[in-house]
Amino acid sequence: MVVAVDLGGTNIRAGRLDKDRILIQKDTPLRDKDVLEKTLEQLIALIESVMDGDVSGIGIGVPSVVDIDTGTVYDVTNISSWKKVELKSILESHFNLPVRVNNDVNCFILGEHRYGIAKGFQSVVGLTMGTGLGGGIIINNELYAGHNCGAGEFGLVNYLDENIEAYCSGGFFQKKFNTTALDAYEKAAAGDPAALGSWKEFGFHLGNAVKTVVYTYDPEALVLGGSLVKAYHFFAESMEASRMDFAFPESMKRLKIFTSQNKNIALLGAASLIP
């Protein structure tokens, strides 16, 4: 058995797993984000709450660049006090267990590839759409993290007046329509034409992001995840139309696009970091 952790800028989730079975899981809002010691205390307490004597290791996904060898995390998104944290060393010293740390979206696509909707594909890319836009890459059945664990940051590629993330995340609705993605979703669900139009425009930009992914990695499949995926039916058609304007049409036609079906898939991926 292993303990898996999905650390976010708003919430922390931890679970004890037996392979792909979650035996116990707990979630908690992250408090005191500007005080490193308090956030570490909260993280350790949550891990302790799901721990038992048969656990062989701890896998953790963090929204940041990670030195995978040392388990040091840098500039964690939305946690101001986590500039450089030797997370692996801290947790191994406390729990006396092996700890593996990786980027959270890497854990997402690792979970999808091992246990989820991308199982069976040799090359697959994951895009998570929420507050930001994250990416993770599987090549030849192996997670590709890059030299600095920075591979897959498609959202930071220059696009229009800013970058792809500004147009393919929740920030797009604030930037363009002075509202939130949740408000746009609720109004679209009620049939509001303006809200439906905003999701159509979102889909256009996401289609361009998909083209960027295919130009760079040409995967067999793409998995969309994150909180915005629940609105897929509002932007799927415009995304499809946008992505078909591609230099190699047959490549785009062969690409399989899926939406994530398991809300715990990042935990499964984090658990699989432990051999």
N, C-alpha and C positions, 0 to 999 in steps of 0.2 A: 504493500500500500504506500501511497505517497500523498503529501499535502500539496495542493496547488493554490496559487494566489493570483488574482487579477486585480492589480493596483491601478486605480484611476484617480483623476484629479478631484472627483466628487465622492466616489464610494470605493470601498475595498470589499472584495469577495474572496472567501477562502473555503476550501472544501477538502475532505479526505476521500481519496478515490482508490478503488481497486480496479486497475486497468481503465475501462471506459465507464465504470459504474461509480456514481457519486453516492457515497454512503452518508455523508453529512455535509451540509453547506451552511455558511452564515455570511450575512452581508451587514455592513455598517457604513454610515456616512463618515467621511474623513474629516476630522476636526483639527483645529489649530495648525493649519497648513503652513503658517509662517514660522513655526517652531519645530525644528528638525527632531529634537529629542522626544517631543510629545507625539509626533506622527510615528516615530519608530516604536515607541511604547504601545501605541494603539495597534500597529501592525503585528507586533510580537504577541500581544494579548489575543488578537483574533486568531492567529495561527495556533496558539496554545489551546484555544477553545475547541478546535477540531482535531487536535493531536491525540494519538494514542501510542502505545508501546511498540506496535508493529510497523510504524512508518519508517521507510527506508531513505527518504529524502524529501526535499522541498523544491518545487519549481515555481518560479514567479515571473509574471509578465508585467513590465513597467512601461509607461508611455514616454520613452526617452531613448537616447543613444546609450548603448551599453557596451562596456569592454567585456566581452563574453568570457575571456580567459580569467579575468580577475573578479568579475561580477560587480564592477564599479559602474554606477549609473550617473549620468550627467544631465543637468538642466531638465528635470522632469516636468513635463507639461502640466500646468495649472497647480503645481505644488512649489511655491516660491522658495521654500527653505531647502529643497533638494537640488543643490547646484553640483555637488560631487559627493556621492555617498557610496562607501565601500560596503554595499548591501550584502554580498555573499559572505564576506568576512564577519560582518556583524551577526548575521543569522546563524552561521556555522558555529561561531563562538558561543552563542546562546543555547542552541538546540543540540549541538554536537552531532549534526547530521550533514550530509552533503547537500549543497544548495546550488541550483543552476538559475541564472537570471537571463532574461532575454526581453526584447521589445514586445509590447503587448499585441501588436498586429501580427508580428511573427508567430506568436502563440495562437492567435486566431486562425491563421491559414494553416499552421501545423495541425491544429485540431480538426479543421475541415478535411485536410488531406489524410489524416490517420483514421478518423472516426466519422467524418461528416459527409457532406454532399459532394466533396471533391475526391472522395476515396476512389482509387483506381486510375486517376490521371497522373501522368508522370511530370507534367509541368502545369502549374496553376498559379494564378495571382489572386490575392485577396485585397479588396478595397473596403475599408470601414468608414462610413459616413456618419458623423455626429457633429460635435463641436468643431472638429477639424476633419481632415481627410488623411487616413493612414493607409499604408500598403505593406503587404508581405508577399514573399516570392518563394515558390518551390520549383527547383530545376532538377530534372532527373531523379525525382523522388526524395530530394534532399532540400532542407531549408537553406536558402541563400540569404545570408545576412549582410554580405559585403565586408570590406576590410574594417570598418568602424561600426558595424551593425547599423549602417545608415541606408542600406539598399531598400528600395521600395518607397522612398519619399516622393512619390509622384506629385503630391499636393503642393510641393514647394517649387515645382517647375514653373518658369515664367509663363503667364497667360494673360492676354489682354492688358489691362492696366495694373495687374497685380500678379497673382499666381493661381494655379488650378484650384487650390484649397478654398480660395475666396469665392469661387463659383460652384463648388461641388461639396459644400458642407452646410451646416446650419447657419454659418455666418453669411451665406449668400442672401438669405431672406432679410437679415438685418441690413446688409449693405445695400441691397437693391430696393427693398419694399418696406424698410423700417418696421419689420415685424419679426416674430420668431417662427422657426420651422413648425413648432407645435401649433401655433395659431393658424398658420397657413394650412396645416394638415386638417385641423378641425373645420375650418371654413370650407376647404375643398370637399371634405366629407359631407358637408351640408349643401354642396352644389354651387358654392359661390364662384361665379365666372372668373373674377380677378384672381382668386386663390388658385383655381385650376390652371389659369394662365401662368402663374408663377412657378408651379411645378412643371409645366410644359417647358418653360424656359430653363429651369434647373436641369431637366432631362437633356436638353440640347447641349449644355455645357458638360454634363457627365458623359455624353457620347464622345465628345472631344477628348475627355480624360481617358476613356476606353481606347481610343485611337493611339494615344500616347503610350499606353501600356503595350498595345500590340506592336507598335513600331519598335519598341525597345526590347521586349521579351518574347513576343509571339507565342503566348501560352496556349495550351489546349483548352483551358477553361478559366473563367473569371468568377469569383464568388464575391457578391456584394453583402456587406454586413453593416452593423452599427444602427443607431436609433432611427435614422432616416429611411431605412429599408422598408419600414412598415408602410411608407407612402409609395412603394414601387409601382403600384397600379396607376398612380397619377402621373408618373414620369417615364414609364417603360416605353410607350409608343414613340415619344419624341427622342428618347435616347437611342432607340433602334434606328430611327430615320437619320439622326445625326452621325452615328458611327458608320453608316454605310457609305458615306462620302470618304472613301479610303483608297489609297493608291493601289492596293492589292485586294480587290473585292473578294476573291475566293478565300483568302486568309480570314477575312472578317466573317464571311458566311460560315466558315468551319468552327469559329470560336463558340464555345458553349458558355452561356451566362446563367448563373444560378443566384438565388438569394438564400442567405443562411437561414436554416430552419431550427437551430438549437441555440437557445440563449446562453447555454453554459459551455459553448464550444471553446472559448478562450481558456477556461479552466482545464478542459481536456487537453488542450495544447500545452499549457504550462506543466501539467502533470507528465506529459510525454518527454519533457526535457530531462527527466530523471531516467537513466538507462535501466 
